[in-house]
């Protein structure tokens, strides 16, 4: 097989693989759904911050029983996002205090 043909095939495979990765919007939508399923609380003592990462945000408030799962899902989504050759980075601010409002863990107002 000629080198040109091999190069063309590899380029085609690369284009197919790039289109199979998540866009930033898709990754955020999926992560938002995971967080929505993971942030139920009855008391603020059940709430913790889970690490996320670019492009999903720095941290999210979740139920402590779901923290590890949320962080693993974040890593998987970020890996899928980056598989297409994308990357991002940003600085994170210190999050505010946690609150349990309306049965959901969330970041409270900073003092």
N, C-alpha and C positions, 0 to 999 in steps of 0.2 A: 504494500500500500504506500502511496507517495506521501511525503511529508506534508504537502499542501492539503491532501485529503484528510490526513490525521488532524492537522491543525483546524480545518473546517469542522470536523466532527467534534473536537474538544470545545471549540467556540460555541457550537450549537448546544452541547450539553451544558456548558456554563450559563448560557442564556436561559435555558429551561430551568436550571437550578436557581438562578437569581429570581425568576418569577415565582418560584415556590416558597420563597422566604416571606416573612411577615413584614408589612410596612409598619412605620411608626404608629400610624393610626390603628391598624389592626392589633398590634401588640398592646397598645393602651386600652383598647376596647375589651380585649380578652382579660387583661389584668384587672380592669375596673370591675368586671363581672366576678372574678375570683375574690376580690376584696369585698364586694357587696355580699357574697355568700359567707364571708369569714369574719365579719365585724360585729356580730350580734353580742349583746351584753345585758346583764342585769345590774351590774355595778362596775364602777371604774376600776376596781381591783382586778377585773378580768381582762383589762385592756393593756396591750403592749404595742410598741412600734416594731414593725417588720421592715427590714431593709429591702429596698427595691433596686433602683439603679437606672441610669439613663437608657432608654427614654421613658421609663415608667414612673419616675419621681424618686425622691431620695428615700423617704420612708412613708409607710401607711399605717394607720391605726387599725389593729385587728384584735380578735379574741386571742388570748395567750395560747389556748389549745390549738389554734390554727397557724401560729406564727411560722413554724418550720415549713409547713406545707406551702404557705404563701411565698416564703422566701425561695423555696425550690421551684415553684411555678414561675416566679420572677426571673430566676436564672435561666430557666428553659426558654422563656419568651425572649429574653435578651440574646441568648445564643442564636435563636432562630432569626431574630432581627439582624444580628451581625453577620450571619452566614452569607448574606447577600453582599458583603463588602461594606456595609454601613457601620458607622460608629458614632458615638456622641459622648460628651462629657460636660458636666457642669458642677459648680460648687453648691453645696447644700447648707442651708441655714439650720441653726439649732431649732428643733421643733418645739412647739408650745406644750403645755401640760395636756395630758390625756383626759378625756371626759367620756362619760356614757350618757348620751342624750337620745331620748326616743328609742332606747333599746339598741343603739349603735355606738361602737367605739369611734371616737373622732378626736382630732386635734382641737384643743380648746384655744381660747384667745390668749395670746402672750400677755404677761403682766405688765 
